[in-house]
């Protein structure tokens, strides 16, 4: 995902002269090289200084430029939270905060590097949009959206090595719209971000072992949420499951439940999130999901039991 | 960037002194319409703000300001509002209705108001924002200087030092920061809460800035120091000031960070300013 982001940003900069990326001592070295070589004045490393990374981007935006702030997700918003809130969101400036390793991608680096409540935190700020693509293809589309938006965006990316899942998606990527990426009739799984691959694993098993037809939707734009699209899903499926790599508080699962109440939805609704707790474990990203109680088997069993 | 015409420019310091007396009266008038305002912090930076707007900032052929000014110590907003009013950028009725419902002017400068480049009020944001502005101008080849005024208490914010470290490294020269060193923060003297912070100038110089220390109430000194800068690095002016300058009972008395004068105190302040005018 981060390499796709860097390559796409290079394409954006080739088309537009006023694009800057400001990093805080973190950068995808290889994939960012073409941008750095061709636009050296537009690649700024402020060093380990996240507050200045954000405010400097605001200054660039106040001069009519489009700026991307880039670092590890935790450092991109927790450390400079007030700069994000006031300089970017209060002033509604076209700056994208790119958080690398949203969720628990940095699985061997420990809890200091887990961004498990990041969407709740930035999503609470007025004007802020949140986009969390599920694969490199969505990352490319999302990067273009960020470059063209007129307000602040938090672009929550995985780390590296995510497979493409949306190559055959029946619907295109559109900012602010939930996107059907796999057809199905009985069960619908809504997810966003790299944990989307778990949604596919669950769908495959449900179709194989239970003969259930499973649709999958990407809720890549977590804010503003496509409430009309979510309501249609709640109307059209007998079972809806939300799977997300984010704390149970303040993200997609709770919002879908709220919408379900508002529309008196008749479907079975299940949500699967990270726990509202810090974990002190190391391993793969999948090991972190497991530690938070998120496995394909658990989700599969819950859907089968609930239907 | 050093400009030939800046050096040649003249500055009428006597006119500036007259304006600043008028500005102090205007701020005192406004103080009688609200329960609290940051008059003392505005009085300490009035001469600084006036010399920047009326002496240092460049104008185009039609007299419009082309340089940028940002008041990072947003609580001193009245100092900027009265100048913007004098320049005709802010309409008089807005300042008459300061902090009233429907008025665009509050205690801290809000984004979107005429003459206000960014929302300030939370300290430590202005310097890094202006570094971004100056960087955009530099990369895009725009000949423009960015002026930013900070408070000395504000220098305790880490973000200020982040920006101070990176600005010279980025090759920024078109940035002039002025520290309103009035030696006061809300709870007391800055030199007492942070004695090792002094002398400030050495620390800023060590970060690669061109620095100078001036009397922050001497408009000519401010103008001369900035106009004669070498221009090979961003500049920081350490301007020694008196909090509450111009009104005896406000000078160096912390309560006036917030308080509005009573009607009697207001009359006394007006008399003092009138006396200064005669003298």
Interface residues (C-beta under 8 A of the other chain):
Chain A: X18 X20 X41 X42 X44 X46 X47 X49 X51 X52 X54 X55 X56 X57 X58 X59 X60 X61 X62 X63 X64 X65 X67 X82 X83 X86 X87 X90 X91
Chain B: X111 X117 X118 X119 X122 X124 X125 X128 X129 X130 X131 X132 X133 X134 X135 X136 X137 X139 X140 X158 X159 X162 X163 X165 X166 X170
